[in-house]
Amino acid sequence: MALSCYQVLLAFGMLVTGSINTISKKAQNDVVVEGLPVNGTATPHSFDHPWFQTVIMFIGETICLFGLCFQRKRERDKYLKEQEQKVIQGDFNTGLPLQQPRIFQIIFAIPTVCDLIGTSLAGIGLLYVDGSVWQMLRGSIIIFAGILSKIFLKRKLRCIHWSGMIVTVLGLVLVGLSSVLKNQKEEDSKAILGIIFILAGQVVSASQMIIEELFLKKRNFQPLQVVGMEGSFGVFFMVCAVLPAMYFIPGPQVGNSYENSIDALYQIYNSPRLLIFCLLYLASIAFYNYFGLAVTKSLTAVHRTLIDALRTIMVWVVDLLIYYLFDKDFGEEFDKTYGLLQVDGFLFLLIGTALYNELVEVQCIPCLRKPSQEMEEITPKNPRHIQDAAKIDETSPLLEET
């Protein structure tokens, strides 16, 4: 399938903004600064506020509503100009008025809940692993998206898709193992807990992607509307229910809270660097979610997953450059003992993704060949059968949607 220039631009935008998203979020966790004073004393500590970071994400999504209003105004101006031209030419049959559905849609609350839970779980996992490991483990979403698309979207998964999932699982095992072994020297290593949180978050995020694809392709909502309304609902849910509840739940943060958002605000106020990271994260969220949903609408949710997997190498390289060339308090150090496991795991993830999306042809294994290739080999000299095979390629939902 050849991509148009517009689709390539969407993919590139998603890749860049997604990388900034991960790097800036991990950089927030690495900042150590004073927060909420307790008994008149403020102790410096890390910015460990994954649920507060989810609020920042939803604010970034809400900003997309401004872009939606601008887009709708441009559509109205274009429509009015066309009607004026018709009147000038003597054509008074202006037809139906411009239809612009209302922005507020209660149905967006469903993917918002998935976004809230999935992002927060993954954010908790990011506290215990490196940014590159976090990004690689997020590649597991292709497994969950494939299984859920088979169940709810009724897609057919052939041997090549299942093979891609199996190879991806092997890659995840290697990446997770490298992270656990790297942190085994610590007395209380939480790498395994972080991996569990990340994988649980990807299950929820895969559900969100399937729901969004249904909304975009069946109901034809605009990407900016989906992102903006999810952000609005998310801010409402977090501010009115989730954060207050987290504040009163006993936990390890300042004030014996599980999530102390007041402490987070104090830390942002006391550190201009942390403020910059938060604003950068907010802006990247706005653009990344728009590009991601636009890719889902223009292509499919699986294409979105593929592009998301490609940013892993960018995140890893940038983190290494930051650590070795700029500031050792940020980025990540390459583990000379178990780093090769992470490299091998990343390669397995790339191969699994390529197999799942049929980016490579495996002609030496019959069950992994495309249906058209198999039919051509069975009846190579029968024009009628070759035409039937071509017809299958053109109409197969599998080839169109995956």
C-alpha positions as CSV (number, residue, x, y, z in Angstrom):
1,M,0.0,0.0,0.0
2,A,1.6,3.2,-1.2
3,L,1.3,6.2,1.3
4,S,0.5,9.7,0.1
5,C,2.5,12.7,1.0
6,Y,-0.1,13.7,3.5
7,Q,-0.1,10.3,5.2
8,V,3.8,10.4,5.4
9,L,3.6,13.8,7.0
10,L,1.1,12.5,9.6
11,A,3.4,9.5,10.3
12,F,6.5,11.8,10.7
13,G,4.6,14.2,13.0
14,M,3.4,11.3,15.2
15,L,7.0,9.9,15.4
16,V,8.6,13.2,16.4
17,T,6.0,14.4,18.9
18,G,5.7,10.9,20.4
19,S,9.4,10.8,21.0
20,I,9.3,14.2,22.7
21,N,6.4,13.0,24.7
22,T,8.3,10.0,26.3
23,I,11.6,11.9,26.8
24,S,10.0,14.9,28.6
25,K,7.8,12.6,30.8
26,K,10.7,10.6,32.0
27,A,12.7,13.8,32.5
28,Q,10.0,15.0,34.9
29,N,10.5,11.9,37.0
30,D,14.3,12.5,37.1
31,V,13.9,16.0,38.6
32,V,14.7,16.3,42.3
33,V,13.3,19.4,43.9
34,E,11.6,20.7,47.1
35,G,7.9,20.3,47.3
36,L,5.1,20.8,49.9
37,P,6.6,21.9,53.3
38,V,5.8,19.5,56.1
39,N,6.1,21.0,59.6
40,G,7.9,24.0,58.1
41,T,10.5,21.9,56.2
42,A,10.5,21.1,52.5
43,T,12.7,18.1,51.6
44,P,13.9,17.6,48.0
45,H,12.5,14.5,46.4
46,S,11.8,13.2,42.9
47,F,8.7,14.3,40.9
48,D,6.9,11.0,41.3
49,H,3.4,12.0,40.3
50,P,2.0,9.7,37.5
51,W,-1.6,10.6,38.1
52,F,-0.8,14.3,38.0
53,Q,1.0,13.7,34.8
54,T,-2.2,12.2,33.4
55,V,-3.9,15.5,34.1
56,I,-1.2,17.3,32.2
57,M,-1.8,14.9,29.3
58,F,-5.6,15.6,29.3
59,I,-5.0,19.4,29.4
60,G,-2.8,18.9,26.3
61,E,-5.6,17.0,24.6
62,T,-8.2,19.7,25.5
63,I,-6.2,22.3,23.6
64,C,-7.1,20.5,20.4
65,L,-10.6,21.9,20.8
66,F,-9.2,25.3,19.8
67,G,-7.9,23.7,16.6
68,L,-11.3,22.1,16.0
69,C,-13.0,25.5,16.3
70,F,-10.6,27.1,13.8
71,Q,-11.1,24.2,11.4
72,R,-14.9,24.5,11.6
73,K,-14.7,28.2,11.0
74,R,-12.6,27.7,7.9
75,E,-15.1,25.1,6.6
76,R,-18.0,27.6,7.2
77,D,-16.2,30.4,5.5
78,K,-15.4,28.1,2.5
79,Y,-19.1,27.1,2.3
80,L,-20.4,30.7,2.5
81,K,-18.0,31.7,-0.3
82,E,-19.2,28.9,-2.5
83,Q,-22.8,29.9,-1.9
84,E,-22.0,33.6,-2.8
85,Q,-20.4,32.4,-6.0
86,K,-23.5,30.5,-6.9
87,V,-25.7,33.5,-6.3
88,I,-23.4,35.7,-8.4
89,Q,-23.6,33.2,-11.3
90,G,-27.4,33.2,-11.0
91,D,-27.8,29.8,-9.3
92,F,-30.2,30.3,-6.4
93,N,-30.4,26.6,-5.6
94,T,-27.9,26.7,-2.7
95,G,-28.8,23.1,-1.6
96,L,-28.6,21.9,2.0
97,P,-27.0,24.0,4.7
98,L,-23.6,23.1,6.1
99,Q,-23.9,20.3,8.6
100,Q,-21.5,20.5,11.6
101,P,-22.4,18.1,14.4
102,R,-22.3,19.4,18.0
103,I,-18.9,19.2,19.6
104,F,-20.0,17.7,22.9
105,Q,-20.7,14.0,22.6
106,I,-21.2,11.9,25.8
107,I,-20.0,8.8,24.0
108,F,-16.4,10.1,24.2
109,A,-16.5,9.4,27.9
110,I,-15.9,5.7,27.2
111,P,-12.4,6.0,25.5
112,T,-11.6,8.7,28.1
113,V,-11.8,6.2,30.9
114,C,-9.6,3.8,29.0
115,D,-7.1,6.6,28.3
116,L,-7.1,7.6,32.0
117,I,-6.5,4.1,33.3
118,G,-4.0,3.1,30.6
119,T,-1.9,6.2,30.8
120,S,-1.7,6.3,34.6
121,L,-0.7,2.6,34.8
122,A,2.0,3.1,32.3
123,G,3.1,6.3,34.1
124,I,3.5,4.3,37.3
125,G,5.6,1.8,35.4
126,L,7.8,4.5,34.1
127,L,8.9,5.4,37.6
128,Y,10.7,2.0,37.9
129,V,12.3,1.5,34.5
130,D,14.3,3.5,31.9
131,G,12.6,5.5,29.2
132,S,13.8,3.2,26.4
133,V,12.7,0.1,28.3
134,W,9.3,1.7,28.9
135,Q,9.0,2.6,25.2
136,M,9.9,-0.9,24.1
137,L,7.5,-2.6,26.5
138,R,4.8,-0.4,25.1
139,G,5.3,-2.4,21.9
140,S,3.3,-5.1,23.5
141,I,0.2,-3.1,22.5
142,I,0.4,-4.7,19.0
143,I,-0.4,-8.1,20.6
144,F,-3.4,-6.8,22.5
145,A,-4.6,-4.7,19.6
146,G,-4.4,-7.7,17.3
147,I,-6.3,-10.0,19.7
148,L,-9.0,-7.4,20.5
149,S,-9.4,-6.5,16.8
150,K,-10.1,-10.2,16.1
151,I,-12.7,-10.3,18.8
152,F,-14.5,-7.0,18.4
153,L,-13.7,-5.9,14.8
154,K,-14.0,-9.5,13.4
155,R,-10.6,-9.3,11.6
156,K,-9.0,-12.5,10.3
157,L,-5.5,-13.2,11.6
158,R,-3.4,-15.4,9.5
159,C,-0.3,-17.4,10.4
160,I,2.0,-14.4,9.6
161,H,0.1,-12.2,12.2
162,W,0.3,-14.9,14.9
163,S,4.0,-15.3,14.1
164,G,4.5,-11.6,14.5
165,M,2.8,-11.7,17.9
166,I,5.0,-14.6,19.0
167,V,8.2,-12.9,17.9
168,T,7.0,-9.7,19.7
169,V,6.5,-11.7,22.9
170,L,10.1,-13.0,22.7
171,G,11.3,-9.4,22.3
172,L,9.3,-8.3,25.3
173,V,10.8,-11.1,27.4
174,L,14.3,-10.1,26.5
175,V,13.7,-6.4,27.1
176,G,12.0,-7.1,30.5
177,L,14.8,-9.5,31.5
178,S,17.5,-6.9,30.7
179,S,15.7,-4.3,32.9
180,V,15.3,-6.8,35.8
181,L,18.9,-8.0,35.7
182,K,20.2,-4.4,35.4
183,N,18.4,-3.6,38.7
184,Q,19.1,-6.8,40.6
185,K,21.9,-5.1,42.6
186,E,19.3,-3.0,44.3
187,E,17.9,-4.3,47.5
188,D,14.3,-3.7,46.6
189,S,14.1,-3.8,42.9
190,K,10.8,-2.7,41.5
191,A,11.6,-3.3,37.9
192,I,9.2,-6.3,37.8
193,L,6.4,-4.3,39.3
194,G,7.0,-1.5,36.7
195,I,6.9,-4.1,33.9
196,I,3.5,-5.4,35.2
197,F,2.1,-1.9,35.3
198,I,3.3,-1.1,31.8
199,L,1.8,-4.3,30.3
200,A,-1.5,-3.7,32.1
201,G,-1.6,-0.2,30.8
202,Q,-1.1,-1.5,27.2
203,V,-4.1,-3.8,27.5
204,V,-6.3,-0.8,28.4
205,S,-4.7,1.4,25.7
206,A,-5.3,-1.3,23.1
207,S,-8.9,-1.3,24.0
208,Q,-9.0,2.5,23.6
209,M,-7.4,2.3,20.1
210,I,-10.1,-0.2,19.0
211,I,-12.9,2.0,20.4
212,E,-11.4,5.1,18.7
213,E,-11.1,3.3,15.4
214,L,-14.8,2.3,15.6
215,F,-15.7,5.9,16.4
216,L,-13.7,7.4,13.6
217,K,-14.6,5.0,10.8
218,K,-18.2,4.3,11.8
219,R,-19.3,7.7,13.1
220,N,-16.9,9.8,11.1
221,F,-15.9,12.1,14.0
222,Q,-13.0,14.5,13.3
223,P,-9.7,13.6,15.0
224,L,-9.5,17.0,16.7
225,Q,-13.0,16.5,18.2
226,V,-12.1,13.1,19.5
227,V,-8.9,14.3,21.1
228,G,-10.4,17.5,22.5
229,M,-13.5,15.8,24.0
230,E,-11.4,13.0,25.6
231,G,-9.2,15.6,27.1
232,S,-12.2,17.6,28.5
233,F,-13.8,14.6,30.0
234,G,-10.4,13.5,31.4
235,V,-9.7,16.8,33.1
236,F,-13.2,16.7,34.6
237,F,-12.9,13.1,35.9
238,M,-9.4,13.7,37.3
239,V,-10.1,17.0,39.0
240,C,-13.5,16.1,40.4
241,A,-13.0,12.5,41.3
242,V,-9.7,10.7,40.9
243,L,-7.2,13.2,42.3
244,P,-9.2,14.0,45.4
245,A,-9.7,10.3,46.1
246,M,-5.9,9.7,45.6
247,Y,-5.1,12.5,48.0
248,F,-7.0,10.8,50.9
249,I,-5.8,7.3,50.2
250,P,-2.8,6.5,52.4
251,G,0.5,6.3,50.5
252,P,4.2,7.0,50.4
253,Q,4.1,10.6,49.1
254,V,4.3,13.8,51.2
255,G,1.5,14.1,53.7
256,N,0.9,10.3,53.7
257,S,-1.0,10.5,50.4
258,Y,-1.0,8.1,47.5
259,E,-1.0,11.0,45.1
260,N,-0.4,14.5,46.5
261,S,-1.2,17.0,43.7
262,I,-0.5,20.0,45.9
263,D,3.1,18.7,46.3
264,A,3.4,18.4,42.6
265,L,2.3,22.0,42.1
266,Y,4.9,23.1,44.7
267,Q,7.6,21.2,42.9
268,I,6.7,22.8,39.5
269,Y,6.8,26.2,41.1
270,N,10.2,25.7,42.7
271,S,11.9,24.3,39.5
272,P,11.8,26.2,36.2
273,R,13.4,23.2,34.6
274,L,10.5,21.0,35.7
275,L,8.1,23.6,34.5
276,I,9.7,23.5,31.0
277,F,9.5,19.7,30.9
278,C,5.8,19.8,31.9
279,L,5.0,22.4,29.2
280,L,7.0,20.5,26.6
281,Y,5.1,17.3,27.6
282,L,1.7,19.2,27.4
283,A,2.5,20.5,23.9
284,S,3.8,17.2,22.6
285,I,0.6,15.5,23.9
286,A,-1.6,17.9,21.9
287,F,0.1,17.3,18.6
288,Y,0.9,13.6,19.2
289,N,-2.7,12.7,19.9
290,Y,-3.9,14.6,16.9
291,F,-1.4,12.9,14.6
292,G,-2.2,9.5,16.1
293,L,-5.9,9.8,15.6
294,A,-5.4,11.3,12.1
295,V,-3.3,8.3,11.2
296,T,-6.0,6.0,12.6
297,K,-8.6,7.7,10.4
298,S,-6.4,7.9,7.3
299,L,-5.0,4.4,7.7
300,T,-5.8,1.9,10.5
301,A,-5.1,1.5,14.2
302,V,-2.4,-1.1,13.4
303,H,-0.5,1.5,11.3
304,R,-0.6,3.8,14.3
305,T,0.8,1.0,16.4
306,L,3.6,0.4,13.8
307,I,4.6,4.1,13.8
308,D,4.5,4.2,17.6
309,A,6.9,1.3,17.7
310,L,9.4,3.1,15.4
311,R,9.9,5.9,17.8
312,T,11.4,3.5,20.3
313,I,14.9,3.7,18.7
314,M,14.6,7.5,18.6
315,V,13.8,7.7,22.3
316,W,16.7,5.3,23.2
317,V,19.3,7.2,21.1
318,V,18.2,10.6,22.5
319,D,18.3,9.3,26.0
320,L,21.9,8.0,25.5
321,L,23.0,11.3,24.0
322,I,21.6,13.3,26.8
323,Y,23.3,11.1,29.4
324,Y,26.8,11.0,27.8
325,L,26.9,14.5,26.2
326,F,24.8,16.8,28.4
327,D,23.6,15.8,31.8
328,K,24.1,12.5,33.7
329,D,21.1,13.3,35.9
330,F,18.9,12.7,32.9
331,G,18.7,10.2,30.0
332,E,20.0,6.7,30.6
333,E,23.3,4.9,30.8
334,F,24.0,2.0,28.5
335,D,24.3,-1.2,30.6
336,K,27.5,-2.9,29.4
337,T,26.6,-6.1,31.1
338,Y,23.0,-6.7,30.0
339,G,22.5,-4.0,27.4
340,L,22.9,-6.5,24.6
341,L,19.7,-8.3,25.8
342,Q,17.9,-5.0,25.4
343,V,19.3,-4.6,21.9
344,D,18.3,-8.1,20.9
345,G,14.8,-7.6,22.4
346,F,14.4,-4.4,20.4
347,L,15.3,-6.3,17.2
348,F,12.8,-9.0,18.0
349,L,10.2,-6.3,18.6
350,L,10.9,-4.7,15.2
351,I,10.8,-8.1,13.4
352,G,7.5,-9.0,15.1
353,T,6.0,-5.7,14.2
354,A,7.2,-6.1,10.6
355,L,5.7,-9.6,10.4
356,Y,2.4,-8.6,11.9
357,N,2.0,-5.7,9.5
358,E,3.2,-7.8,6.5
359,L,6.1,-5.4,5.8
360,V,8.3,-8.4,4.8
361,E,7.5,-11.3,2.6
362,V,8.4,-14.8,3.9
363,Q,8.2,-16.9,0.7
364,C,10.2,-19.8,2.0
365,I,7.4,-20.7,4.5
366,P,4.1,-21.6,2.7
367,C,1.8,-20.7,5.7
368,L,3.3,-17.2,5.9
369,R,2.8,-16.3,2.2
370,K,0.0,-14.0,1.1
371,P,-3.2,-15.7,-0.2
372,S,-2.6,-14.4,-3.7
373,Q,0.8,-16.0,-3.9
374,E,-0.5,-19.3,-2.8
375,M,-3.3,-19.3,-5.3
376,E,-1.0,-18.3,-8.1
377,E,1.2,-21.3,-7.4
378,I,-1.8,-23.7,-7.3
379,T,-3.1,-22.6,-10.7
380,P,-0.5,-20.5,-12.5
381,K,-1.8,-21.2,-15.9
382,N,-5.5,-20.7,-15.3
383,P,-6.5,-17.1,-16.1
384,R,-9.9,-17.5,-14.4
385,H,-8.3,-18.5,-11.1
386,I,-5.7,-15.7,-11.3
387,Q,-8.6,-13.2,-11.7
388,D,-10.4,-14.7,-8.7
389,A,-7.2,-14.3,-6.6
390,A,-6.9,-10.7,-7.6
391,K,-10.5,-10.1,-6.6
392,I,-9.8,-11.6,-3.2
393,D,-6.9,-9.2,-2.7
394,E,-9.1,-6.2,-3.6
395,T,-12.0,-7.0,-1.4
396,S,-10.5,-8.8,1.6
397,P,-11.2,-6.9,4.8
398,L,-7.9,-8.3,6.2
399,L,-5.8,-6.7,3.6
400,E,-7.6,-3.4,3.7
401,E,-7.7,-3.0,7.5
402,T,-4.5,-4.6,8.8
